[in-house]
């Protein structure tokens, strides 16, 4: 059976949920980098425009999104016409040097074969003194699942991500990548975990749609259905812990 590819609107929904997880990191990095004063802002790997769309409504600067997927760009342009979306490869940004005050990415480095190349391209197109922000990069190697029956989900999902050509342990590498890129004032951190209540039914459905897509063909449907039941029960009885360390990094371009 063919793996179900998520449509742009399913992806958009998924990205909105992920953006809610990382809202605290964004606020912190937007303050550090003084986003309010940035005139030209670029997101690389902007997907359906959730993050750069938010920036375009919160800050006065002109916003640009670049993604390799033209379908994602078309969807993003419809939702957020005030941002200019460009189709291109983050490893070869189609902009001259010093074009932007701030350049950022969010859940991108995980997906690219050479994240160091993307970050140095982001530095190239950012003016001296401007900021490069990696807002969120997960580290599935550090994932914690409880109760223990659910650890299998984490292991299988990590394997499935690696099979898709990603680097599931990118989070722990962002400091090294930013330091090697020669930025000034490199700051790196990890999003903390807090568990109060449980995710909404909508969030859990979205999580399981993504899991079913990632794990397609690796587990019999019945086993997947049982894991889902255990997951939902653990959320509803208040015992569930799911923690994927999610790192951020920022650095200022040397003058
Ligand atoms: C997980 S999505 C994140 C989208 C968006 N940043 C967000 O968080 O809502 C990663 C995006 O990176 C894009 N992408 C992957 N490789 C890329 C590359 N080499 N250059 C530009 N975009 C790329 C994908 O098409 C996808 O839209």
py3Dmol code that shows the C-alpha trace and the ligand (Angstrom):
import py3Dmol

protein = """\
ATOM      1  CA  UNK A   1       0.000   0.000   0.000  1.00  0.00           C
ATOM      2  CA  UNK A   2       1.229   3.493  -0.857  1.00  0.00           C
ATOM      3  CA  UNK A   3       2.291   5.744   2.033  1.00  0.00           C
ATOM      4  CA  UNK A   4      -0.279   8.497   2.643  1.00  0.00           C
ATOM      5  CA  UNK A   5       1.289  11.866   1.794  1.00  0.00           C
ATOM      6  CA  UNK A   6      -0.082  14.677   3.913  1.00  0.00           C
ATOM      7  CA  UNK A   7      -1.830  17.400   1.880  1.00  0.00           C
ATOM      8  CA  UNK A   8      -0.717  21.061   2.273  1.00  0.00           C
ATOM      9  CA  UNK A   9      -3.708  21.724   4.536  1.00  0.00           C
ATOM     10  CA  UNK A  10      -2.927  18.664   6.712  1.00  0.00           C
ATOM     11  CA  UNK A  11       0.701  19.813   6.895  1.00  0.00           C
ATOM     12  CA  UNK A  12      -0.439  23.327   7.753  1.00  0.00           C
ATOM     13  CA  UNK A  13      -2.490  22.003  10.634  1.00  0.00           C
ATOM     14  CA  UNK A  14       0.466  19.944  11.840  1.00  0.00           C
ATOM     15  CA  UNK A  15       2.830  22.923  11.599  1.00  0.00           C
ATOM     16  CA  UNK A  16       0.387  25.088  13.561  1.00  0.00           C
ATOM     17  CA  UNK A  17       0.439  22.544  16.395  1.00  0.00           C
ATOM     18  CA  UNK A  18       4.253  22.386  16.338  1.00  0.00           C
ATOM     19  CA  UNK A  19       4.418  26.185  16.341  1.00  0.00           C
ATOM     20  CA  UNK A  20       2.331  26.244  19.523  1.00  0.00           C
ATOM     21  CA  UNK A  21       4.921  23.975  21.236  1.00  0.00           C
ATOM     22  CA  UNK A  22       7.762  26.367  20.378  1.00  0.00           C
ATOM     23  CA  UNK A  23       6.027  29.714  21.043  1.00  0.00           C
ATOM     24  CA  UNK A  24       8.153  30.402  24.142  1.00  0.00           C
ATOM     25  CA  UNK A  25      11.421  29.944  22.202  1.00  0.00           C
ATOM     26  CA  UNK A  26      10.210  32.283  19.471  1.00  0.00           C
ATOM     27  CA  UNK A  27       9.325  35.048  21.890  1.00  0.00           C
ATOM     28  CA  UNK A  28      12.753  34.769  23.519  1.00  0.00           C
ATOM     29  CA  UNK A  29      14.691  34.786  20.241  1.00  0.00           C
ATOM     30  CA  UNK A  30      12.594  37.564  18.704  1.00  0.00           C
ATOM     31  CA  UNK A  31      13.502  39.693  21.729  1.00  0.00           C
ATOM     32  CA  UNK A  32      17.224  38.786  21.642  1.00  0.00           C
ATOM     33  CA  UNK A  33      17.429  39.551  17.926  1.00  0.00           C
ATOM     34  CA  UNK A  34      15.261  42.703  18.187  1.00  0.00           C
ATOM     35  CA  UNK A  35      12.863  41.543  15.479  1.00  0.00           C
ATOM     36  CA  UNK A  36      10.908  44.766  15.959  1.00  0.00           C
ATOM     37  CA  UNK A  37      13.770  46.683  14.305  1.00  0.00           C
ATOM     38  CA  UNK A  38      14.383  44.258  11.409  1.00  0.00           C
ATOM     39  CA  UNK A  39      13.477  45.694   7.993  1.00  0.00           C
ATOM     40  CA  UNK A  40      13.935  42.533   5.928  1.00  0.00           C
ATOM     41  CA  UNK A  41      13.272  39.075   7.392  1.00  0.00           C
ATOM     42  CA  UNK A  42      13.679  35.686   5.675  1.00  0.00           C
ATOM     43  CA  UNK A  43      12.495  32.248   6.780  1.00  0.00           C
ATOM     44  CA  UNK A  44      14.248  29.363   5.023  1.00  0.00           C
ATOM     45  CA  UNK A  45      12.094  26.213   4.767  1.00  0.00           C
ATOM     46  CA  UNK A  46       8.956  28.252   5.436  1.00  0.00           C
ATOM     47  CA  UNK A  47       6.542  25.420   4.576  1.00  0.00           C
ATOM     48  CA  UNK A  48       2.928  26.586   4.647  1.00  0.00           C
ATOM     49  CA  UNK A  49       3.933  29.933   6.166  1.00  0.00           C
ATOM     50  CA  UNK A  50       2.970  29.423   9.822  1.00  0.00           C
ATOM     51  CA  UNK A  51       6.087  31.036  11.324  1.00  0.00           C
ATOM     52  CA  UNK A  52       6.863  33.775   8.794  1.00  0.00           C
ATOM     53  CA  UNK A  53       3.114  34.501   8.606  1.00  0.00           C
ATOM     54  CA  UNK A  54       3.092  35.072  12.361  1.00  0.00           C
ATOM     55  CA  UNK A  55       6.136  37.348  12.058  1.00  0.00           C
ATOM     56  CA  UNK A  56       4.425  39.346   9.295  1.00  0.00           C
ATOM     57  CA  UNK A  57       1.529  40.124  11.629  1.00  0.00           C
ATOM     58  CA  UNK A  58       3.627  40.795  14.756  1.00  0.00           C
ATOM     59  CA  UNK A  59       6.466  42.897  13.321  1.00  0.00           C
ATOM     60  CA  UNK A  60       6.697  45.761  10.846  1.00  0.00           C
ATOM     61  CA  UNK A  61       9.532  44.404   8.609  1.00  0.00           C
ATOM     62  CA  UNK A  62       9.074  43.022   5.084  1.00  0.00           C
ATOM     63  CA  UNK A  63       8.833  39.235   5.194  1.00  0.00           C
ATOM     64  CA  UNK A  64      10.099  36.582   2.778  1.00  0.00           C
ATOM     65  CA  UNK A  65       9.672  32.817   2.873  1.00  0.00           C
ATOM     66  CA  UNK A  66      11.710  30.325   0.873  1.00  0.00           C
ATOM     67  CA  UNK A  67      10.837  26.665   0.446  1.00  0.00           C
ATOM     68  CA  UNK A  68      11.913  23.950  -1.932  1.00  0.00           C
ATOM     69  CA  UNK A  69       8.292  22.787  -2.301  1.00  0.00           C
ATOM     70  CA  UNK A  70       6.234  24.928  -4.727  1.00  0.00           C
ATOM     71  CA  UNK A  71       2.953  23.451  -3.433  1.00  0.00           C
ATOM     72  CA  UNK A  72       3.753  24.616   0.100  1.00  0.00           C
ATOM     73  CA  UNK A  73       4.608  28.080  -1.265  1.00  0.00           C
ATOM     74  CA  UNK A  74       1.327  28.290  -3.198  1.00  0.00           C
ATOM     75  CA  UNK A  75      -0.620  27.353  -0.064  1.00  0.00           C
ATOM     76  CA  UNK A  76       1.378  29.848   2.050  1.00  0.00           C
ATOM     77  CA  UNK A  77       0.808  32.695  -0.454  1.00  0.00           C
ATOM     78  CA  UNK A  78      -2.953  32.110  -0.329  1.00  0.00           C
ATOM     79  CA  UNK A  79      -3.006  32.184   3.484  1.00  0.00           C
ATOM     80  CA  UNK A  80      -0.550  35.039   3.951  1.00  0.00           C
ATOM     81  CA  UNK A  81      -0.325  37.305   0.876  1.00  0.00           C
ATOM     82  CA  UNK A  82       1.693  39.983   2.694  1.00  0.00           C
ATOM     83  CA  UNK A  83       4.765  37.695   2.662  1.00  0.00           C
ATOM     84  CA  UNK A  84       6.720  37.095  -0.549  1.00  0.00           C
ATOM     85  CA  UNK A  85       7.243  33.335  -1.050  1.00  0.00           C
ATOM     86  CA  UNK A  86      10.054  32.058  -3.261  1.00  0.00           C
ATOM     87  CA  UNK A  87      10.726  28.508  -4.422  1.00  0.00           C
ATOM     88  CA  UNK A  88      14.377  27.548  -3.993  1.00  0.00           C
ATOM     89  CA  UNK A  89      16.966  25.469  -2.181  1.00  0.00           C
ATOM     90  CA  UNK A  90      18.253  26.677   1.191  1.00  0.00           C
ATOM     91  CA  UNK A  91      21.692  25.377   0.230  1.00  0.00           C
ATOM     92  CA  UNK A  92      21.851  27.949  -2.592  1.00  0.00           C
ATOM     93  CA  UNK A  93      19.785  30.924  -1.541  1.00  0.00           C
ATOM     94  CA  UNK A  94      18.789  33.076  -4.535  1.00  0.00           C
ATOM     95  CA  UNK A  95      19.645  36.353  -2.761  1.00  0.00           C
ATOM     96  CA  UNK A  96      22.759  38.535  -2.747  1.00  0.00           C
ATOM     97  CA  UNK A  97      24.789  38.850   0.440  1.00  0.00           C
ATOM     98  CA  UNK A  98      23.677  41.272   3.187  1.00  0.00           C
ATOM     99  CA  UNK A  99      20.030  41.270   1.998  1.00  0.00           C
ATOM    100  CA  UNK A 100      18.309  40.524   5.335  1.00  0.00           C
ATOM    101  CA  UNK A 101      18.510  41.809   8.903  1.00  0.00           C
ATOM    102  CA  UNK A 102      17.285  38.497  10.317  1.00  0.00           C
ATOM    103  CA  UNK A 103      17.203  35.038   8.746  1.00  0.00           C
ATOM    104  CA  UNK A 104      15.569  32.122  10.511  1.00  0.00           C
ATOM    105  CA  UNK A 105      14.463  28.530  10.248  1.00  0.00           C
ATOM    106  CA  UNK A 106      12.111  26.318  12.290  1.00  0.00           C
ATOM    107  CA  UNK A 107      12.228  22.506  12.067  1.00  0.00           C
ATOM    108  CA  UNK A 108      14.347  22.668   8.891  1.00  0.00           C
ATOM    109  CA  UNK A 109      17.851  21.400   9.733  1.00  0.00           C
ATOM    110  CA  UNK A 110      16.415  17.975  10.621  1.00  0.00           C
ATOM    111  CA  UNK A 111      15.346  17.536   6.997  1.00  0.00           C
ATOM    112  CA  UNK A 112      18.406  18.630   5.036  1.00  0.00           C
ATOM    113  CA  UNK A 113      21.486  16.604   4.075  1.00  0.00           C
ATOM    114  CA  UNK A 114      23.954  19.410   4.904  1.00  0.00           C
ATOM    115  CA  UNK A 115      22.572  21.686   7.664  1.00  0.00           C
ATOM    116  CA  UNK A 116      25.945  23.468   7.982  1.00  0.00           C
ATOM    117  CA  UNK A 117      25.654  24.592   4.355  1.00  0.00           C
ATOM    118  CA  UNK A 118      22.137  25.977   4.976  1.00  0.00           C
ATOM    119  CA  UNK A 119      23.307  27.923   8.040  1.00  0.00           C
ATOM    120  CA  UNK A 120      26.307  29.380   6.199  1.00  0.00           C
ATOM    121  CA  UNK A 121      24.016  30.408   3.330  1.00  0.00           C
ATOM    122  CA  UNK A 122      21.702  32.058   5.867  1.00  0.00           C
ATOM    123  CA  UNK A 123      24.734  33.900   7.281  1.00  0.00           C
ATOM    124  CA  UNK A 124      25.818  34.988   3.792  1.00  0.00           C
ATOM    125  CA  UNK A 125      22.487  36.664   2.989  1.00  0.00           C
ATOM    126  CA  UNK A 126      22.277  38.350   6.423  1.00  0.00           C
ATOM    127  CA  UNK A 127      23.955  41.721   6.982  1.00  0.00           C
ATOM    128  CA  UNK A 128      26.895  42.033   9.400  1.00  0.00           C
ATOM    129  CA  UNK A 129      25.444  42.530  12.882  1.00  0.00           C
ATOM    130  CA  UNK A 130      22.185  40.848  11.816  1.00  0.00           C
ATOM    131  CA  UNK A 131      20.920  37.603  13.334  1.00  0.00           C
ATOM    132  CA  UNK A 132      20.541  34.011  12.200  1.00  0.00           C
ATOM    133  CA  UNK A 133      18.035  32.001  14.247  1.00  0.00           C
ATOM    134  CA  UNK A 134      17.389  28.256  14.296  1.00  0.00           C
ATOM    135  CA  UNK A 135      14.158  28.386  16.277  1.00  0.00           C
ATOM    136  CA  UNK A 136      13.567  24.673  16.848  1.00  0.00           C
ATOM    137  CA  UNK A 137      15.449  21.477  16.048  1.00  0.00           C
ATOM    138  CA  UNK A 138      14.429  18.242  17.776  1.00  0.00           C
ATOM    139  CA  UNK A 139      16.647  15.501  19.146  1.00  0.00           C
ATOM    140  CA  UNK A 140      14.773  12.220  18.943  1.00  0.00           C
ATOM    141  CA  UNK A 141      17.825  10.418  20.361  1.00  0.00           C
ATOM    142  CA  UNK A 142      16.974  12.060  23.681  1.00  0.00           C
ATOM    143  CA  UNK A 143      13.252  11.266  23.555  1.00  0.00           C
ATOM    144  CA  UNK A 144      11.538  10.140  26.766  1.00  0.00           C
ATOM    145  CA  UNK A 145       8.302   8.132  26.673  1.00  0.00           C
ATOM    146  CA  UNK A 146       6.319   6.923  29.678  1.00  0.00           C
ATOM    147  CA  UNK A 147       4.634   4.464  30.338  1.00  0.00           C
ATOM    148  CA  UNK A 148       7.330   2.144  29.080  1.00  0.00           C
ATOM    149  CA  UNK A 149       5.119   0.281  26.556  1.00  0.00           C
ATOM    150  CA  UNK A 150       5.123   3.539  24.592  1.00  0.00           C
ATOM    151  CA  UNK A 151       8.924   3.687  24.307  1.00  0.00           C
ATOM    152  CA  UNK A 152       8.513   1.482  21.233  1.00  0.00           C
ATOM    153  CA  UNK A 153       6.664   4.265  19.434  1.00  0.00           C
ATOM    154  CA  UNK A 154       9.594   6.599  20.016  1.00  0.00           C
ATOM    155  CA  UNK A 155      12.129   4.062  18.769  1.00  0.00           C
ATOM    156  CA  UNK A 156      10.108   3.234  15.656  1.00  0.00           C
ATOM    157  CA  UNK A 157       9.463   6.861  14.827  1.00  0.00           C
ATOM    158  CA  UNK A 158      13.150   7.702  15.193  1.00  0.00           C
ATOM    159  CA  UNK A 159      14.040   4.828  12.853  1.00  0.00           C
ATOM    160  CA  UNK A 160      11.343   5.909  10.388  1.00  0.00           C
ATOM    161  CA  UNK A 161      12.679   9.481  10.382  1.00  0.00           C
ATOM    162  CA  UNK A 162      16.217   8.221   9.750  1.00  0.00           C
ATOM    163  CA  UNK A 163      14.882   6.053   6.898  1.00  0.00           C
ATOM    164  CA  UNK A 164      13.393   9.227   5.354  1.00  0.00           C
ATOM    165  CA  UNK A 165      16.939  10.637   5.218  1.00  0.00           C
ATOM    166  CA  UNK A 166      16.656  12.958   8.228  1.00  0.00           C
ATOM    167  CA  UNK A 167      19.098  13.356  11.096  1.00  0.00           C
ATOM    168  CA  UNK A 168      16.936  12.543  14.165  1.00  0.00           C
ATOM    169  CA  UNK A 169      19.746  13.749  16.490  1.00  0.00           C
ATOM    170  CA  UNK A 170      20.203  17.160  14.856  1.00  0.00           C
ATOM    171  CA  UNK A 171      19.259  19.016  18.066  1.00  0.00           C
ATOM    172  CA  UNK A 172      22.486  18.211  19.907  1.00  0.00           C
ATOM    173  CA  UNK A 173      24.539  19.368  16.895  1.00  0.00           C
ATOM    174  CA  UNK A 174      23.198  22.908  16.494  1.00  0.00           C
ATOM    175  CA  UNK A 175      25.756  24.466  18.832  1.00  0.00           C
ATOM    176  CA  UNK A 176      28.621  22.935  16.889  1.00  0.00           C
ATOM    177  CA  UNK A 177      27.085  24.037  13.571  1.00  0.00           C
ATOM    178  CA  UNK A 178      26.600  27.638  14.748  1.00  0.00           C
ATOM    179  CA  UNK A 179      30.067  27.832  16.289  1.00  0.00           C
ATOM    180  CA  UNK A 180      31.708  26.511  13.116  1.00  0.00           C
ATOM    181  CA  UNK A 181      29.768  29.062  11.034  1.00  0.00           C
ATOM    182  CA  UNK A 182      31.738  31.791  12.836  1.00  0.00           C
ATOM    183  CA  UNK A 183      28.849  33.712  14.415  1.00  0.00           C
ATOM    184  CA  UNK A 184      29.356  36.123  17.291  1.00  0.00           C
ATOM    185  CA  UNK A 185      27.322  35.746  20.492  1.00  0.00           C
ATOM    186  CA  UNK A 186      26.174  32.189  19.834  1.00  0.00           C
ATOM    187  CA  UNK A 187      23.427  31.198  22.267  1.00  0.00           C
ATOM    188  CA  UNK A 188      21.976  27.696  22.403  1.00  0.00           C
ATOM    189  CA  UNK A 189      19.292  26.203  24.593  1.00  0.00           C
ATOM    190  CA  UNK A 190      16.617  23.597  24.858  1.00  0.00           C
ATOM    191  CA  UNK A 191      12.863  23.947  25.280  1.00  0.00           C
ATOM    192  CA  UNK A 192      11.749  22.799  28.726  1.00  0.00           C
ATOM    193  CA  UNK A 193       8.935  20.351  29.305  1.00  0.00           C
ATOM    194  CA  UNK A 194       5.766  21.009  31.247  1.00  0.00           C
ATOM    195  CA  UNK A 195       2.818  18.670  31.571  1.00  0.00           C
ATOM    196  CA  UNK A 196      -0.463  20.119  32.697  1.00  0.00           C
ATOM    197  CA  UNK A 197      -3.630  18.452  31.464  1.00  0.00           C
ATOM    198  CA  UNK A 198      -3.492  16.628  28.159  1.00  0.00           C
ATOM    199  CA  UNK A 199      -3.348  17.657  24.507  1.00  0.00           C
ATOM    200  CA  UNK A 200      -6.697  18.274  22.796  1.00  0.00           C
ATOM    201  CA  UNK A 201      -8.361  15.487  20.808  1.00  0.00           C
ATOM    202  CA  UNK A 202      -7.429  17.453  17.682  1.00  0.00           C
ATOM    203  CA  UNK A 203      -3.719  17.494  18.646  1.00  0.00           C
ATOM    204  CA  UNK A 204      -3.722  13.794  19.488  1.00  0.00           C
ATOM    205  CA  UNK A 205      -5.450  12.959  16.198  1.00  0.00           C
ATOM    206  CA  UNK A 206      -2.855  15.008  14.339  1.00  0.00           C
ATOM    207  CA  UNK A 207       0.012  13.334  16.236  1.00  0.00           C
ATOM    208  CA  UNK A 208      -1.369   9.903  15.380  1.00  0.00           C
ATOM    209  CA  UNK A 209      -1.954  10.790  11.715  1.00  0.00           C
ATOM    210  CA  UNK A 210       1.721  11.804  11.511  1.00  0.00           C
ATOM    211  CA  UNK A 211       2.806   8.649  13.336  1.00  0.00           C
ATOM    212  CA  UNK A 212       0.673   6.442  11.091  1.00  0.00           C
ATOM    213  CA  UNK A 213       2.245   8.133   8.069  1.00  0.00           C
ATOM    214  CA  UNK A 214       5.826   7.811   9.463  1.00  0.00           C
ATOM    215  CA  UNK A 215       5.363   4.206  10.606  1.00  0.00           C
ATOM    216  CA  UNK A 216       3.488   3.044   7.531  1.00  0.00           C
ATOM    217  CA  UNK A 217       4.432  -0.562   6.740  1.00  0.00           C
ATOM    218  CA  UNK A 218       6.649  -1.002   9.831  1.00  0.00           C
ATOM    219  CA  UNK A 219       3.938  -2.266  12.224  1.00  0.00           C
ATOM    220  CA  UNK A 220       0.766  -4.295  11.766  1.00  0.00           C
ATOM    221  CA  UNK A 221      -2.320  -2.028  11.966  1.00  0.00           C
ATOM    222  CA  UNK A 222      -3.592  -3.867  15.027  1.00  0.00           C
ATOM    223  CA  UNK A 223      -0.384  -3.217  16.974  1.00  0.00           C
ATOM    224  CA  UNK A 224      -0.511   0.448  16.001  1.00  0.00           C
ATOM    225  CA  UNK A 225      -4.139   0.634  17.140  1.00  0.00           C
ATOM    226  CA  UNK A 226      -3.177  -0.901  20.524  1.00  0.00           C
ATOM    227  CA  UNK A 227      -0.345   1.569  20.999  1.00  0.00           C
ATOM    228  CA  UNK A 228      -2.726   4.393  20.176  1.00  0.00           C
ATOM    229  CA  UNK A 229      -5.171   3.115  22.795  1.00  0.00           C
ATOM    230  CA  UNK A 230      -2.396   2.936  25.421  1.00  0.00           C
ATOM    231  CA  UNK A 231      -1.272   6.454  24.491  1.00  0.00           C
ATOM    232  CA  UNK A 232      -4.778   7.945  24.768  1.00  0.00           C
ATOM    233  CA  UNK A 233      -5.406   6.154  28.062  1.00  0.00           C
ATOM    234  CA  UNK A 234      -2.122   7.433  29.527  1.00  0.00           C
ATOM    235  CA  UNK A 235      -2.960  11.000  28.486  1.00  0.00           C
ATOM    236  CA  UNK A 236      -6.424  10.758  29.993  1.00  0.00           C
ATOM    237  CA  UNK A 237      -5.293   9.191  33.301  1.00  0.00           C
ATOM    238  CA  UNK A 238      -2.523  11.786  33.651  1.00  0.00           C
ATOM    239  CA  UNK A 239       0.470   9.396  33.525  1.00  0.00           C
ATOM    240  CA  UNK A 240       1.803  10.171  30.029  1.00  0.00           C
ATOM    241  CA  UNK A 241       5.197  11.804  29.549  1.00  0.00           C
ATOM    242  CA  UNK A 242       6.435  12.530  26.035  1.00  0.00           C
ATOM    243  CA  UNK A 243       9.507  14.684  25.766  1.00  0.00           C
ATOM    244  CA  UNK A 244      11.581  15.323  22.685  1.00  0.00           C
ATOM    245  CA  UNK A 245      14.385  17.769  23.554  1.00  0.00           C
ATOM    246  CA  UNK A 246      13.968  20.649  21.132  1.00  0.00           C
ATOM    247  CA  UNK A 247      16.988  22.898  20.722  1.00  0.00           C
ATOM    248  CA  UNK A 248      17.346  26.457  19.507  1.00  0.00           C
ATOM    249  CA  UNK A 249      20.408  28.430  18.449  1.00  0.00           C
ATOM    250  CA  UNK A 250      21.074  31.988  17.460  1.00  0.00           C
ATOM    251  CA  UNK A 251      24.132  33.946  16.408  1.00  0.00           C
ATOM    252  CA  UNK A 252      25.046  37.388  15.167  1.00  0.00           C
ATOM    253  CA  UNK A 253      26.795  37.736  11.818  1.00  0.00           C
ATOM    254  CA  UNK A 254      30.370  38.993  12.167  1.00  0.00           C
ATOM    255  CA  UNK A 255      31.103  42.402  10.600  1.00  0.00           C
TER     256      UNK A 255
END
"""
ligand_1 = """\
27
LIG
C 9.008 20.465 8.856
S 8.723 21.630 7.600
C 8.743 23.140 8.537
C 7.971 24.252 7.896
C 7.972 25.574 8.669
N 9.307 26.015 8.942
C 7.207 25.440 9.953
O 7.828 25.145 10.985
O 5.978 25.594 9.938
C 10.261 21.709 6.738
C 10.158 22.481 5.443
O 11.469 22.572 4.902
C 11.377 22.466 3.487
N 12.707 22.093 2.958
C 13.328 20.889 3.052
N 14.540 20.954 2.458
C 14.695 22.220 2.001
C 15.723 22.902 1.314
N 16.876 22.277 0.978
N 15.553 24.190 1.001
C 14.406 24.839 1.333
N 13.370 24.245 1.967
C 13.517 22.946 2.324
C 10.283 21.424 3.286
O 9.733 21.498 1.976
C 9.294 21.811 4.381
O 8.331 22.720 3.910
"""
view = py3Dmol.view(width=600, height=400)
view.addModel(protein, "pdb")
view.setStyle({"model": 0}, {"cartoon": {"style": "trace"}})
view.addModel(ligand_1, "xyz")
view.setStyle({"model": 1}, {"stick": {}})
view.zoomTo()
view.show()
